[in-house]
Amino acid sequence: MNLASLELLLEAVPDAMLIVDEAGIIVAANTQTERLFGWTRAELERQPIDLLVPERYHAQHGPHRASYFAEPRPRPMGAGLDLLARRKDGSEFPCEVSLAPTHVDDTRLVTVAVRDIAERKRVEEKYRRFLDAAPDALVIVGPDGLIVHVNSRTEQLFGHARENLLGRPVEVLMAERFRGRHERHRVGYFHEPVVRAMGSGLELFGLRADGHEFPVEISLSPVETAEGVLVASAIRDISQRKAVEAVLHRAHEDLGAKTAQLEAANRELEAFSYSVAHDLRAPLRGMMGFTQILLSDHAAELSPDARDCLDEINASSRKMGALIDALLTLSRVTRGSLEPERVDLGALAREVAAELRATEPERKVEVVIGPHLETTLDPRLARGLIENLVGNAWKFTRLVPDARIEIGSTDRLDEGADVDGELAFFVADNGAGFDMAYVDKLFAPFQRLHAARDYPGTGIGLATVQRILSRHGGRIWARSAVGQGATFWFSTPQRKEVAS
Amino acid sequence: MNDTRRYLLLVEDDPTDEKLALRALARSSREVPIVIARDGALALEHLIVPSDAGDATPPRLPALVLLDLKLPRIDGLEVLRRIRADPRARFVPVVILTASREDRDLLESYSLGANAYVRKPLDFDEFAAAMGAIAQFWLGLNEPAPRGVS
């Protein structure tokens, strides 16, 4: 081929093409070369090819060129290297260069094709930055199982430099015992690639360059490319999560054990207080019984003073009996099983009020029972609740001329409900009331806010009420002022399942 | 059957409660013969004839057993269970007389076949009235099962 026909051929090629002789002198260049480098053909011809190479590469370019002519064959130039070319204005651009030997009139020449790859580099860079920004290690694998791309998180996580991973089987990143199985799974995945988690339900482990294993979570997704389907694996180090889970699990177990211990201790304490109260009753029965026998069967032998003393013993024994019974009630409230059902607190209040009227028919007390008093409680405990609250109201209105007790419900915050829209029930009276300064003591067992002389009682009633409500998951609160009556509100959870 | 031949078996380990029970029964107009067993095992010895007893005439059965639940050696519920399982003693009326008002004890007593369940009141007058009523009913009004049934 002569040079003229060769030049004609160069014009038909889309890349910049030059012909260079053995000494590195440009023999010919095409129009694309002019466009790409900014030189005219006239300016390029007879100039050294190094004109198009950044100055800092000149020293190494000469020997490379010489070695090419020693073994000339078509090949890309600088395989694996990022090549740069220089324009007339001194600017540089990345390029891909391929070389092919040729002869013109027995002169050894080389055709040089130069392609501007700045745009491709930009896209690749964007893609790389994108992958590097991912919080997970991303490993992209070809159908042959060889790694084609990794992001920088992969380097950090596995302790391998990128160059050491590219082109190697992906199995190098996993513990040895998983490798054989993984190869089979990988082949299977390429047959039917879908987005999914890897080894769901299995514990997977990554392998660092230093041999250290760590737990990982891996999700797989197929990536369609011009070269075929690749698989992208996002690999997340879950060591921390596993550690936290382990700590939580231990804490949970500890808590469970402690709760069980506490419950056992509580049951023991309850059983103990029950049997103490129960066993106290027997000697008390003896004391009371024989005092009464003395008073009835030996009345004639007793002086008035002796009788007086025995009356005191009897009265004290009765009080002690009432206390023991109240303790037993409190203990039963705590220990018995709960069988909540729909109860009508209004109906219970009506029954309790009737019983109170029967015991003190001389008292005139107005009892007002409002609507919406249905709730879910253990019926026996609900009865105890109403007996105590209405009984208290009855007791503390003893010295009031126009005694009034109201049982009702409200869902209004300004009327006492503590949660808007949640029904709160109340028992209100216009009796003695109490000083809000002592409201904390109100629900503690054996705490009394009034002299026993005026308002006798055991100091267990409100403690029992509170325990009944807390066992159902409800609560009680109160408001009062001395001499202005008291209102007790309580709420019960409106669901069937309550703690037993 | 002659009233005087009818008696009451009181199973009670607490000496004070025993005295109170005796005094309470003494208050009732009825003269009640009382046999006392101070634990569950003694009560069962009295009520149940061992299979190797031979032909000896067994003691008469009481018209009523007043049974405490908390007892040494064999507790009240076990005594009740064995009475109800015994071919000769199984129809003897048993009234549980206890300080317990546990639902569990009530339920267990009735399911084992107790005829009544009375909680010992603290007040002696109430107790005496209760004992009087019990004696009046079970030793007076109640018609026992015929002898020899099995």
Chai-1 contact restraints between the chains, C-beta under 6 A:
chainA,res_idxA,chainB,res_idxB,connection_type,confidence,min_distance_angstrom,max_distance_angstrom,comment,restraint_id
A,R281,B,A99,contact,1.0,0.0,6.0,A-B,restraint_1
A,A282,B,D14,contact,1.0,0.0,6.0,A-B,restraint_2
A,R285,B,L122,contact,1.0,0.0,6.0,A-B,restraint_3
A,G286,B,T16,contact,1.0,0.0,6.0,A-B,restraint_4
A,M288,B,L122,contact,1.0,0.0,6.0,A-B,restraint_5
A,G289,B,L20,contact,1.0,0.0,6.0,A-B,restraint_6
A,G289,B,F124,contact,1.0,0.0,6.0,A-B,restraint_7
A,Q292,B,F124,contact,1.0,0.0,6.0,A-B,restraint_8
A,G321,B,L122,contact,1.0,0.0,6.0,A-B,restraint_9
